[in-house]
Every structure is written in C-alpha cells, then in structure tokens.
Amino acid sequence: MKRLLLFLCAAILVIKVQAQPCHEVVAYYPGWKWYDREKLVNPLTIDYSKYTIINYAFFKPLPDGTITNGDSWADKNLLSQNAGSLITEAHKHGVKVIISVGGWTYSKAFPALAATDKGRKKFAAECGRIIRAYNADGIDIDWEYPGYEPHDGSAADKMNFTLLLTEIRNTFTTIKQESGKDPMLTIASGVSRNHLEAIDWQNVKQLVDIINLMTYNYSGPWENSTGHNAPLFKSSETGRKLCVDESVRMLTEDFGVPPGKITLGMAFYARTAITRATASLNGESEGIADKQIFAADNGAPEYYNVLKYSGLYDTRWDWDAKVPYLTGRNGLKSFVSYDDPVSVALKAGYAVFKGLRGAAIWELTGDYVETYPGSGKIASTPLADAISKVFCSPVPLPEQRMTALTQGFLPSFLFSEFMVIDCGVLGDIRGLKVLDSGGRVVAEIQNPVSKEISLDTSDWKTGVYLVRLETPGRVHLSKAVKI
C-alpha cells in the first residue's frame, strides 16, 4: 500500500502518517541579490531554519581553469570570516555554504577548461583553494550546459565533464585526508532529454553528492505561445509533454540516477509574456517578457513582486499541471506563470513520494515578503514555509499523529493511492463525506465503526478534494490533494 500523507498546516483532522525526516533544502543565494531592497535579505535576516545548504552564486570560471569572483564587493562582504557574514551566520545555525561556480552567464568557459588535463587540474586546485579560503563546505558546478553549442559546447563535453568532476573529487579526497573536512561536490542539471543525454550519468552519479535538477524554465517569453514555467505534470491545455514529472522520470528511469541524489528545483520567480490577444494559457505570445509591469526584475519577477502586482490579474489554476497562472484584467495583455504555496507544497510532496533527496530553490530571496512593499520589514517566507511544512512536519514520535488545519486554499494533506484518516481525537464521528472539485460525492460513510478510515483512491482523478467530518454539533472541513 502506497501512502502519501503530508501535512502543510496545524489542524482539525488527525491523520496517521509514517515517520518523515526533514529532507535536504538547497537554496541558491546570488551575490547580486544582496543589494536588492536596500539589502533586505542579508546574512542577519535570512531564516536559516528553512534551509540545509545555501549555494552562494556565482563565482566565474576562466578558460584556463582559474576561478575568479563574480562580484568582488559582495563576495568580500558575504563570504568573510567576520561576524555577520553568510559563512559565519550559516555555520552558526548548522547550515552549510557551498560556492556555486558558473551559471548561465559564466558557462562559456567550461568547455575549454574541461578539455585539457592542465585545465581540469587547475580548476580542481582552484576549487580546493576556494574551500580553504572561505571555509566553504563544498563546490557546486553549474555548467549550463555540457554539449550546448551556443555556449561553445560540443559532444566532447560529455567525457570531459566526467574527467573534470573526477579531478575535483580527487582534490576533495586530499582535503579530507589532510584536514578531516569532507567537502561536498554538487552539480546543477538541465531537464530536457538533450541536456540529460549530454552527461555521463553512469559515472557522474558516483562522483557527486547532490544533483540539483533545474525543474523550471519549461516555457517562457522566448516562445510564441504562453505556457507554464514549472508544470508538475503535463497540461492538457498546452499539450507539452515535458514537465517536472517527466524530467524526474527520465533522470531516474532512463539514466539510472538514484532518487536520493536528486533535489527538485523550486522556482521562487515567475515567467511573463506579452500576449497578442486576451491573455490566456496557450495563447499567442509576442515573444517578449512583460518588462513594463515587472521592470524591476527584467520581466522575470520574484514571487514577492508577483504578489505586489497581482491585483492587475485574474488568478487561475491548471488542474492537470498543478500550478497557478495569472491573466491580465481589463484588456491587459500580460500573462504570468509562477508558483504559489499550494503548487510548491505539491512539488515538495511529490519529491517525498518519489524518494528524492529534497528541494533546490532558485532563488532564496524570492519569497521574502515585506509587511508592505518598501517597508524594509520581512513579514514571511510563504514558499519556503510550504516546503518546510511538508518536509518537516512536527509529528510527535512514536505515534506519528498530528492535526491539520486548512487555511484558505492551502490543502491540509496530500495522498496517492489511499487516503487514511485517523479520527480518534474527534470523538463520536457521525459521518464522513469526500467531495471532488465539482462538488460530487466520491466517498461517504455513515457512523463509521472504526476511528481509522481507509479509502481506496486508486481510481480517483488527481486534484483537490474536500473532506467533511460530522461530529455532534459540529462539521469539520479540510482539503486534500491527490497527486
């Protein structure tokens, strides 16, 4: 029996679940984001309880294998050993800091440096130097992408990437032997079949500790029709097959990568498009992002800016893809694809259900929401909170019971083939009803004998369900989502 019973809030229904340890949460923190909103999100304001690893992005590789600072001023301030630095504060809270090298802008140097033994050795030595200089906990290689011709890639990158990672791993082994420190080696990976085929996974999976799967940018303003930035599943409205689920399936099934090595990419930003007619999903796009409304983010707004301008849009939900999107009101020809707490929670639940290592956030500052725009005071981190509530629900041992309260649209729990409801603390249960999103009753039990109710949901459609429990003088309601 497969059960996926994960809870996102505190509660009214009592659900029995298996023990779930906290999972890995990698959060990329770009040095250039330190300046934003008058340095609102800085090492002293970051909520370290939400992350296990912070990937500081990006250092710049050069064709000869040298690694330089991406932003000398930010790097100097954030990566010092002084009180209040990212390194110091993260370590104080038990969070690792890994230096990420490359990224989209700096990836053109990788093919050249990886092509020669001299370049690989130089680069590996530089990785070791950086770890020692900054007391970092590892290196993340963000090569976008091996074999990608616009970034000077070729078929030779496949073998050379493996050789490069082998050289880095050897350097890290030496560091461990000399100091006892065991640096982590992680990579970021593309999600299409072309990008996945360009990596020698049989060897790479043994060399790296974590594979941060970049499950976003599936659609964007570069296309002639609107689509989802990070669809969990295939959308019948767009007809596009590639989605988060398909990328995970390919990497684990077709390429044999253990799920426990993979973190699932979480987009804390949106993709926008100017539409030719009334904004809609799969509607015609002008092929450009909305850089007028979202000028501050060059048309790819952080989540907090999506919230800021949400009043200009109608909020919609794709039940197949399990993601929201926005369409412009009053003739506004603007489309926004983004993730909200519900879709992020569903992705976190999916990661647990698939046995993945955890999540990888791009990027950390995106959901630091102020009390009001420009207040300079952080009110919440709603997307990171949603991940934490799924990954680290405060379930007491050994009974593994908790309560779950639905707030607004946020569902209380997720399930797959079975829904198991433990009603023990509610006392005398007079009846149970489960209704689908159309209001149709899909399950009903009157005066259940057992306090634990198990429903076979294997033939239910994926989507949101309303669970209705009746006790004397009271009705208890909660939402559940089948994935």
N, C-alpha and C positions, 0 to 999 in steps of 0.2 A: 504494500500500500504506500503510495507516494503522497506525502502531505507537505503542503507549503503553507504554514500558518504564521505569518509575520505581522507584527503589530506596530502601528505608527503613532499612537497617542495613548494617553491614560484613559479611563474606561467605564463601560456599562455591561458589556458582555464579558464573560470569563471564558477564555479559550485555553485548551491544553496544547502545549507545543513541546517539541523536542528541544533539548538544550542547544543554544546557538551562541557560540563565542563571537566576540567582536571580530570583524573582518578588516582587512587592510583598507585604509583610505589614503590614497596618494593625492596630494593637492599641488598643482603647479602654481608657483608664485613668481610671475615675471617681474624682474627688477624694475622695469619701466612703469609698472602699475603702482609702485611705491609713491610716486609723485601725485597720483590722482586724488581728487577731492581733498587737496591740502594734506596729503599723506594720512588720510583717514585710516587705511588698513596698513598698519605698520607692526613691527615685531612686538610692541607693547599692547596692541589692540587685537591681534589675531587670537581667535578662540582655539587654542591648541587641543582642546578636548575633542574636537571634531575630526582630527587627522592623526594618522600614524607616521606618515612621511610627508615632508614638504620638499618638492622638487624645485629648486631655485633655477629660474630660466632667464636668459640663456648665456652660456659662455660661447665664444666664437672660435671654431677650428680654422686653421690656415692650411693651404695645400701641402706644406712641408711637414705637417703634423703638430706644429706649435698650437697651443690653445691660449687665447687672449680673453680679456674681459669683454663682456658685451656692453656694459655700462659701467665705466670705471668708478664714477662717483657713487652710484647705487651699490655696486659690489663692495666698495671700500667700507661704506657705512653699514650695510646689512650683514656682511659676512665677517666682520671683525670679531675679535675675542672679547670685546668690551661689553660691559653690562648694557642691556637693551638692544643688542644685535639679534638678528634672526637666529644665528647659530646658538648664542647663549640662551636666549629665551626658549627656543625649541627644545634644546637639551635639558633645560631646567624642568620642562614639562614632559620629558620622556619621549619626545618626538624626534625622529631622525631628519637630517637635512642632506639631501643628495643634490649635487650640482649637475644640471642638465646642459649638455653640450649640443649645439646645432639649432634645431628648429627650422621652420620653413625658410626664413631669411638667410640663415648661415649654412644651409646644407650643400651648397655647390662645391665646397672644399672636400667633402668626404670621398668622392670617387678618386681624386688624385692622391690624397694622403693614405688611403687604404690600398692603393695599387702597388706599393713597393714595401719591401721589408723594412727599409730605413724609415719610411713614413709611418708605418704601423708601430715600430718600436719607439719612435719619437713621440707619437700620440699617446701611447700607453704610459710612457715615462711622465708625460705631462699630466695625465690623469692621476698618477701617484703623487706628483708634486702638488696638485690642487688639493687632494685629500689631506696631505700633511700641512699645507699652508693654512687651510681654513678649518681644520679639524672637522671636515665633512665626513659623512657616513657612506659615501659611495658616489658613483657616476652614472648618469642616465644618458644614453646615446639616442638622440632624437634626429636620426638621419631620414629626411623626407625627400626622396625615398630611394633605396637601392634600386638601380636599374632605371631610374626616372630620367629620361633623356633631357627634358628642359632644365634639369639641374646637373647636367653633364654626366649623367649616369649611363651605364652600359650593362650588358649581360655579365661582364667580368665582376661586377659589384657583388654578385651572389657569393662567389667564393671568397672575395676579398673582405666582405663583411664578417664572414666566419673567422678568417685569419686575424682580422682586427680585434674582434671580441676575444679570441684566444690569447692574443698578446696582452690585452688588458687584464684578462683573468690571471695570467701568469704574474703580472705585476702585483695584483692584489694578493696573490698567494705569498709573494715575497714580503709584502707589508704585514701580513698576518704572522708570518714566521718571525719577523723582526720585532714587531710591537704588540702582537696579540690582537690588534684591531682587525676586524674582518669586514672590509668594505663591500658594499652591495654593488652589483652590476645590473642595471636595468636598461630596457630599451622601450622606445615608443614605436608602434607599428601601425601601418595603414590598414584599411579594412576591405579593400576590393580584392578580387582574386588576382588581378595583375600585380598588385603590391605584395600580396602574400606569397605568390609564386616566385618572387624575386629574392626570397630569403631561404636559406638552407636550414629549415626548421629542425631537421633531424639532429643537427649538431648545435644550432643556436639555442634550442630549448635546454640543452645541458649546460650551456655556458652562462646563462643569465638567471638572475633571481626572480625578476618580475618582467612581464611583458605588458606594458600599458597600451591597451588596444584603443585606438582613437576612433571610437564609435560615434562620430558626428561628421558634419560636412557632407552628408549624403546628398543633399541638394542645396542650392544657393543661387544667388543672383547671376551667376555665370551661365545659367540655363535659360531656355526660352519658355519654360513653364514653371509655376510655383510648386514646391514640394517641401517635405519635412527635413529639417536639419538632422534630426536623430530619431527616426522612427524605430520603435522597439520591434514591431512586426511589420510585415508587408501591408501596405494600404491598398484597398480595392479601389479607392478614389484616384490614386495616381498610377497604379499598375506597376510601380517599380519594385523589382524583386529584392534588390539589395537593401538590407536593413540591419539593425543591431543583431537580431537573432540569426540571420544568415551569415554574418561575419563571424560570430562566435561558433556557429556550426562548422563553417569551413575550417577555421583555425584548429578546432578540437578534433573534428572527424576526418576531414580531408588531409590535414597536415600533421595530425597526431600530437598536438601540443597539450600537455596535461592542463585541465581547467584550473588547477591550483596555482598555476604560474601566471594566470591572466587577471588583470584588473580591467573592469569595464569602464570605458570612457563616459564621463558625465559632462554635458555641455551646460555651463553656467552663463551662457551667452545665447544670442539669437542670430538667425539669418533673416534678412529682409529683402524685399524686391518691390520695385515699382511695377504695377500691373498696367496692361494696355486698356483693360475694361474694368468693370466692377471687380474688386479684389475677391479672390476665391482660391481654394485649394485646387491645384492642377489647372489654374487659369493661365492665360498668356502673360508672359513677363516681358518687360522692356530689356531685360538682361542687365539691369543695374540695381544696386542696393539703394535703399532709401537713406541717402546721406543728408537729407534735409531735416527730417524729424530727428534722426539719430546721428546728427553731425558729430557729437562728442565721441562716438565710437566708430566713426567712418562707415556707418551703415550696418555694423555687426554689434548691436547693443548688448551690454552686460545686463544680467537679469534685473538689477535694480533700476536700470533705465527703461526696460520693458514695462515695469510697474509704473514708472513715472508718467509714461505716455499712454497707458492702457485705456484711458478714458476716450481716446480718439478711435478706439476699435471695438468691434464685437468679438467676444471670446467664443471660440468654437473648439470642439473635441472630435478627434478621429478615433472612433471606437476600434477600428482594426489596428492602427499603428500605435495606439495608446499614448498619444501625445496631443497637446493643445496647439492651437494656432490662432492668430488674430487677423481679422479682415477690416479694412478701413470703413468707418461710418461716413454718412453724408457725402458720398461720392469720392471719398479719399481713396485713391488708387495705390494703396500700400498694403503689403502682406508681410506678416511676421510669423516665423516658425521658431518656437522656443520650447523649453522645458519648464514645468512648474513643480511644486511639491508633490503633486499626485503622480505625474509621469516619472519623476526622479525616484519616488518611492517604489513604483512598479519596476523600474530598472534595477533598483537595489534588491528587491525581492527576486527578480529574475536571476541576478548574479548569485544569490544564495542557493536558489533552486538548482542552478546549473553547476554548483560546486566551484564557482570561480573564487579567486583569492580575495577579491573585493572590488573597489571602485577607484578610478583615476579622474580627478576633477580638472577641467580646464575652464576657467582658472579660479583660484582661491578667492579673489576679491569680488567676484561677480555677484555674489548674493549677500554681501554686507550691506543691508538695507538700513538707511538712516531713519530717525524718528520722523523726519520730513526732509525732502531734498535740500541739501545745503546746510542742514543743522549741525553737521560735524559730530553727531552723536549716533553711535551704532545701536539700532533697535533690535535687530535679529539677523539670523542667517538661515532663512527658511529652507533652502535647498539642502544645505549640509545637515540641518536638523532632520529632514526627512530621511536622509541616508542613515544617520545615527540611530533613528528610532527603529529602522528595520534591522540594521546590523547589530545594534547593541541594546536591544530592548531589555529593561531592568526586570528580568524574570527571576524570582527567588528560587533557589535550589532547596530540596531536590524535586519539589512538586512541579516545577515549571508551569506555574499558573500566573496569569496577570489579567488585569481588566483593560478594556479598550473603549475609549470614548470617541465618537465621530464628531469632528468639528467642521461644519460647513460641508464641502465636497470631499474632504480628505477621508479616504476609506480606512476602516479600522483594521482590516487584515486582508491578506492575500491567500488564495488557495489554488489547488490544481485539480487533482482527480477526486479528492474527498474534502468535504468541509466537516470539521469536527468541532462541536460546540459543547463546552462544559458549563452547565447552568447551575452548578451546585450552590453557589453563594446567593443566587437569586431567590431561593426558597421554592415555593409552590408554583410550578410552571403550568399554566392553563393551556397554552398553545404556542405553536411556532409556525411562522409563515416566512417563506423566502420568495421575493418578487424580483423579476428581471427589470431591466431598464425601461421596458414598455409597460410596466405595471401588471404584468401577467404573473399569476402564482405558479411557481415551478416546484414548490415543495410545501407541504402542510401537514402538521402533526397536532392532534388534539390530545391534551392530557398525557404527555409522554411519561412512560413508566420510568425510564432511565434518566438520570440527570446529565448523562453524556449522550448527546445526539450525534450520530454519524450519518452523513448524507453522501450517497454516491453521486458525484457531479461530473463523471467522466464524459457524459454526453451533453453537458451544458456548454453554451457558447461562451467564449471569452468576453469579459465585460464586467460592469458594475451590478451588484445585486443588493437589495435591501433585505436585511434580516430583522424580523419583527417578533419579539417575545412578549407574551402576555403573562403577567402575574396579577394577583388580586389588587385591583385598584390602580394598576399602572401598566403602561406599554413601554417597552424598551426597544429602541431602534438603533441599528448600526449598519454601515455599508461594508460590503466585502467585494473584492475584485478577483475574478478568476483569470489566471494567466496561462 
